[in-house]
Amino acid sequence: MELSKEESLKAWQANAAFWDQTMGDTSNRFHLEVVRPRVNELLDVQPIDFILDIACGNGNYSAYLAAQGVNVVAFDYASEMIRLAKKRWARFEDKITFCIADATEEESLLALRRERPFTKAVSNMAIMDITDVEVLFRCVNRLLTPEGVFVFATQHPCFVTRTEKYMTPHAYRGEAIAGQPQEHCYYHRSMQDLFQVCFRNGFVIDGFYEECYGKKETPDVIILRAVKRK
């Protein structure tokens, strides 16, 4: 990818305070109407679950899970985002462990392992922000219980892009929320690429949605459930 992890991290550090303020306790309308309903359906949270929240941002989805009595380990590679998440969600410190970790580095991801394996993992609109997702999928598989579930939502690669490329992985800059201090880095992967990274790393896909914001017919988001099979 043409845009480095370091460039991406710099942008998210700069955007952290704006992101925290804008997303707040409950997230924004786009997440609440388009992303969260299908993520919730596919994740199918149970009281016994132990969940890994990947690229958690300001932690509002982790808090949503904690409010249901679920224990969560949540991480982001932007230290400022984690600092703000810890501050905002101090009341859930017995349920949520916030960590700084890099989704592209195996050692960093495997350091998230606890005595009990995770039953489920979730990523809300972050896969397209990660430079290289191969390591992430491989490590999530290792961190999950047998038959563990990984639910992720990401922008629809067929319809949401600033370029005319589709098959070729590439990067570009854009904004997720109007008015954010800096444009951040997006990393485009085709549907084929996303499915193949699941298959290569021991997952099968047994849930899939395309979701639109508003009444238009072109979807903005895909939500997938990948189940660990090996």
C-alpha positions as CSV (number, residue, x, y, z in Angstrom):
1,M,0.0,0.0,0.0
2,E,1.3,3.5,-0.8
3,L,0.3,5.1,2.5
4,S,2.3,3.8,5.4
5,K,1.1,2.6,8.8
6,E,3.0,5.6,10.3
7,E,1.0,8.0,8.2
8,S,-2.2,6.4,9.2
9,L,-1.3,6.5,12.9
10,K,-0.4,10.1,12.8
11,A,-3.8,11.0,11.4
12,W,-5.7,9.0,14.0
13,Q,-3.7,10.6,16.8
14,A,-4.6,14.0,15.4
15,N,-8.3,13.0,15.0
16,A,-8.7,11.2,18.4
17,A,-10.2,14.1,20.4
18,F,-12.6,15.1,17.6
19,W,-13.6,11.4,17.1
20,D,-14.2,10.9,20.8
21,Q,-16.3,14.1,21.0
22,T,-18.3,13.3,17.9
23,M,-19.0,9.6,18.6
24,G,-19.7,10.3,22.2
25,D,-21.3,7.6,24.4
26,T,-23.6,6.1,21.9
27,S,-21.9,6.6,18.5
28,N,-23.3,8.6,15.5
29,R,-26.4,8.0,13.4
30,F,-24.6,6.2,10.6
31,H,-23.2,3.6,13.1
32,L,-26.5,3.3,15.0
33,E,-28.7,2.8,11.9
34,V,-26.4,1.1,9.4
35,V,-23.6,-0.7,11.2
36,R,-24.7,-1.7,14.7
37,P,-28.0,-3.5,14.1
38,R,-26.4,-6.1,11.8
39,V,-23.2,-6.4,13.8
40,N,-25.4,-7.1,16.9
41,E,-27.4,-9.7,15.0
42,L,-24.4,-11.6,13.7
43,L,-22.4,-11.3,17.0
44,D,-25.4,-12.6,19.0
45,V,-23.9,-11.6,22.3
46,Q,-24.5,-14.0,25.2
47,P,-23.7,-13.4,28.9
48,I,-20.9,-15.9,28.9
49,D,-19.1,-14.3,26.0
50,F,-15.5,-12.9,26.3
51,I,-15.1,-10.4,23.4
52,L,-12.1,-8.8,21.7
53,D,-13.0,-5.4,20.3
54,I,-10.6,-4.6,17.5
55,A,-9.6,-1.0,16.7
56,C,-12.1,0.1,19.3
57,G,-11.8,3.9,18.8
58,N,-13.3,5.7,21.8
59,G,-14.7,2.5,23.1
60,N,-18.5,3.1,22.8
61,Y,-19.2,-0.3,21.4
62,S,-17.1,-1.9,24.2
63,A,-19.2,0.0,26.7
64,Y,-22.4,-1.2,24.9
65,L,-21.2,-4.8,25.4
66,A,-20.1,-4.2,29.0
67,A,-23.5,-2.8,29.8
68,Q,-24.9,-6.2,28.9
69,G,-22.6,-7.8,31.5
70,V,-19.9,-9.0,29.0
71,N,-16.2,-8.8,29.6
72,V,-14.2,-7.1,26.9
73,V,-10.6,-6.6,25.9
74,A,-10.5,-3.6,23.6
75,F,-7.5,-2.2,21.7
76,D,-6.5,0.5,19.3
77,Y,-3.0,1.5,18.0
78,A,-3.7,5.2,18.6
79,S,-2.5,5.8,22.2
80,E,-4.6,9.1,22.4
81,M,-7.7,7.2,21.4
82,I,-7.1,4.7,24.2
83,R,-6.4,7.4,26.7
84,L,-9.7,9.0,25.9
85,A,-11.6,5.7,26.0
86,K,-10.2,4.9,29.4
87,K,-11.3,8.3,30.7
88,R,-14.8,8.1,29.1
89,W,-15.5,4.6,30.3
90,A,-13.9,4.5,33.7
91,R,-17.1,3.3,35.2
92,F,-16.7,0.0,33.3
93,E,-13.1,-0.6,34.3
94,D,-14.2,-3.9,35.9
95,K,-15.6,-5.1,32.5
96,I,-13.4,-3.5,29.9
97,T,-9.6,-3.7,29.6
98,F,-8.3,-1.1,27.1
99,C,-5.0,-1.7,25.5
100,I,-2.7,-0.1,23.0
101,A,-1.9,-2.8,20.3
102,D,-1.0,-2.8,16.6
103,A,-3.3,-4.9,14.4
104,T,-0.5,-5.5,11.9
105,E,2.0,-7.0,14.4
106,E,1.7,-10.6,15.6
107,E,3.6,-10.1,18.8
108,S,1.4,-7.1,19.8
109,L,-1.8,-9.0,19.0
110,L,-0.9,-12.2,20.8
111,A,0.0,-10.2,23.9
112,L,-3.7,-9.6,24.2
113,R,-4.2,-13.2,25.1
114,R,-5.7,-13.8,28.5
115,E,-6.1,-17.0,30.6
116,R,-9.5,-17.5,29.0
117,P,-9.7,-17.5,25.2
118,F,-12.0,-15.1,23.5
119,T,-15.3,-16.5,22.4
120,K,-15.9,-13.7,19.9
121,A,-14.1,-10.8,18.2
122,V,-15.6,-7.7,16.6
123,S,-14.5,-4.9,14.4
124,N,-16.7,-1.9,13.6
125,M,-15.7,-0.1,10.5
126,A,-11.9,-0.5,10.9
127,I,-10.7,-3.2,8.5
128,M,-10.4,-0.5,5.7
129,D,-8.2,1.5,8.1
130,I,-5.6,-1.2,8.6
131,T,-2.5,-1.4,6.4
132,D,-2.2,-5.2,6.3
133,V,-5.0,-7.4,7.6
134,E,-3.4,-10.8,7.0
135,V,-1.7,-10.9,10.4
136,L,-4.9,-9.7,12.2
137,F,-7.0,-12.5,10.8
138,R,-4.3,-15.1,11.6
139,C,-4.0,-13.9,15.1
140,V,-7.7,-13.5,15.8
141,N,-8.1,-17.2,14.8
142,R,-5.4,-18.1,17.4
143,L,-7.0,-16.0,20.1
144,L,-10.5,-17.5,19.6
145,T,-12.1,-20.6,21.1
146,P,-12.9,-23.5,18.7
147,E,-16.0,-22.4,16.7
148,G,-15.3,-18.8,17.8
149,V,-16.8,-16.0,15.8
150,F,-15.3,-12.9,14.2
151,V,-17.8,-10.3,13.1
152,F,-16.5,-7.3,11.1
153,A,-18.1,-4.4,9.3
154,T,-16.2,-2.4,6.7
155,Q,-17.0,0.0,3.9
156,H,-18.3,-1.6,0.7
157,P,-15.4,-1.9,-1.6
158,C,-17.6,-1.9,-4.7
159,F,-19.3,1.4,-4.0
160,V,-17.2,3.4,-1.5
161,T,-13.9,4.5,-2.9
162,R,-12.2,7.6,-4.3
163,T,-10.5,5.8,-7.1
164,E,-11.5,3.8,-10.2
165,K,-9.5,0.8,-9.2
166,Y,-11.2,-2.2,-7.8
167,M,-9.2,-5.4,-8.2
168,T,-5.9,-3.9,-7.2
169,P,-5.3,-3.3,-3.5
170,H,-4.5,0.4,-3.0
171,A,-4.6,3.3,-0.5
172,Y,-6.1,6.7,-0.6
173,R,-7.0,9.5,1.9
174,G,-10.4,10.5,3.0
175,E,-12.6,11.5,6.0
176,A,-15.0,9.4,7.9
177,I,-16.8,12.3,9.7
178,A,-17.1,15.8,8.1
179,G,-14.9,18.3,9.8
180,Q,-12.3,15.9,11.3
181,P,-8.9,17.6,11.7
182,Q,-7.1,15.4,9.2
183,E,-8.0,13.1,6.4
184,H,-6.9,9.5,7.3
185,C,-5.7,6.6,5.2
186,Y,-8.1,4.1,3.6
187,Y,-6.8,0.7,2.4
188,H,-9.0,-0.7,-0.4
189,R,-9.4,-4.5,-0.8
190,S,-11.8,-6.2,-3.2
191,M,-14.6,-8.5,-2.0
192,Q,-12.5,-11.4,-3.2
193,D,-9.5,-10.3,-1.2
194,L,-11.6,-9.9,2.0
195,F,-13.2,-13.4,1.6
196,Q,-9.8,-15.0,0.7
197,V,-8.1,-13.6,3.8
198,C,-10.8,-15.3,5.9
199,F,-10.4,-18.6,4.1
200,R,-6.6,-18.6,4.3
201,N,-6.7,-18.1,8.0
202,G,-9.1,-20.8,9.0
203,F,-12.5,-19.1,8.8
204,V,-15.7,-19.8,6.9
205,I,-18.2,-17.1,6.3
206,D,-21.7,-17.9,7.5
207,G,-23.3,-14.5,7.7
208,F,-23.2,-11.6,5.3
209,Y,-25.1,-8.3,4.8
210,E,-24.9,-5.2,2.6
211,E,-26.4,-2.1,4.2
212,C,-27.4,1.3,2.9
213,Y,-27.5,4.6,4.7
214,G,-30.8,6.2,3.8
215,K,-33.1,5.1,1.0
216,K,-30.6,4.7,-1.8
217,E,-29.9,1.4,-3.5
218,T,-26.1,1.4,-3.4
219,P,-24.8,-0.1,-0.1
220,D,-22.2,1.7,2.0
221,V,-21.2,-1.2,4.3
222,I,-20.7,-4.9,4.3
223,I,-21.0,-6.9,7.6
224,L,-19.6,-10.5,7.7
225,R,-19.5,-13.3,10.3
226,A,-16.5,-15.5,10.0
227,V,-16.5,-18.7,12.1
228,K,-13.3,-20.4,13.2
229,R,-13.1,-23.9,11.6
230,K,-9.4,-24.8,12.1
